[in-house]
Amino acid sequence: MKFFYLICIAFGVVAIAIAGGIFARFHIEETRPASLPLPTFPNTPIRLPEAKPRGMQEARPQGAPEVSPLGSSCDQTFAETLAPADRAAVCSRPKRLTEARGIEVDLTAGRTFLFDEGKIVAIEPLRYQAPEGMWYEAPTGYYRIGVKHIEHRSSLFPVTMPWSLQYYEDFFMHGIPYHDDGTAVSSVFTGGCLRFADEVAKALYDFLKTGDQIAVYKTFADLSLKGVFHAPVNLSNAWIRQRFINPYRSFYANSGSLDTLRDDYYSHTGTDFALNPDTAAEADPSVYAIADGTIELVQKNDGRDHGLGNTVVMGFMDGTVRRYALYAHLDTIAPEIVPGYAVLAGDVLGVMGNSGNGCRNYWKVGPDGCDTAYPNDTHLHFEIKDAPVLENPRGGEARLRTASNGQACRRTDGSARYCYGYTPGYPQAYGYHNPIEFLFDKVPGAIGTPSPTPGGV
């Protein structure tokens, strides 16, 4: 029933004016809402690797273990509660938060890591998450905790969500919802929210404060790179910061109706790959050609980049069909990468960065801008699409189009524009393909970080 599939979306309607998701990536070309202040984070220069002669560019490891940060990431007291085998895996895991306090939600492993003073102090299991590939899938990326309610009453349905924590617009973390007669909602589906057992939801509620940082992400633990492709980044020290279709709230016109609420959200047209913040200085920041092909377009970070920054588009054959891979927000582009240049799978195209709108360091973990002193949101925005263009290759659904020439998106003033990085509705309707499904196979039965086992030594 629609009630169960979209139940979570309804819970956030009364809190849409609260900046619970202040770290979300805005659809490109617009100005994102201001977020809570963050401490200054030093900018580390990223340099292009020394060029190698053609045919000698070595393919980077495709599935090597993640680089472990120096020292333990666990609080000593917590570490002593873990069995030795779990301690080694949990306490050497890379950290994704950019602050000392907050939580990380690993959607692949189904685990939530609580951090205080930069150390893991607890791990809690995630019970349910929304089905991947739906417009209301749980948002991934950097966010902050917004409003908190011990009992959050839905404004659309006669249900209550216990131990509720807003983390982005209409999306919450919470316990098991219940009806007016006290019976728990039995459906395992959740419309974008992160659902925990009640005792876990209460523990998170008690631990987190409004404004605390939250990182929601996926890893490659359940994925296997298809043999015909080279990974676009070195997978050994990267993570999936933002998924394909990831929802971003662009408008506030339809808050009172589930049938039209979807129209307020735009969907992410690619996958964002990021380096682990605590090991980024030692990591390989290169981006690679995923297949043999030809460079079709090079867009410099010249202020006419529509927020994409330094961007490379390469064409390649997908069987008998020609597809195109877009690499955006690059810090630098390899000097030989020009339109018409033939590349081999694994060739270095450039270096991952956060360029956009003419600025080298525009995208930030916090308020974006050329001169803001917030952590650099260094990542690769990667797309698979049907045409060698920056914008949407196709116009998409007729009901969402504002013009007949493919300008399917609209600005806040209602005027039509092309779509860059986000589309109204599912990106597949606009000529995009899910990069993860395109490049990887799912590994049956794969798991991420193991469940911690109490017991010590």
PyMOL commands that set and color helices and strands:
alter all, ss='L'
color gray80, all
select helices_A, chain A and resi 2-5+7-11+13-15+76-79+84-90+198-207+235-237+258-264+277-282+398-400+427-430+435-439
alter helices_A, ss='H'
color red, helices_A
select strands_A, chain A and resi 102-106+111-116+119-125+141-144+148-153+159-168+171-174+178-179+194-195+213-217+223-225+238-242+247-249+265-268+271-275+286-288+293-299+310-318+321-333+342-343+348-352+379-385+409-410+416-417+422-424+432-433+440-442
alter strands_A, ss='S'
color yellow, strands_A
deselect
rebuild
show_as cartoon
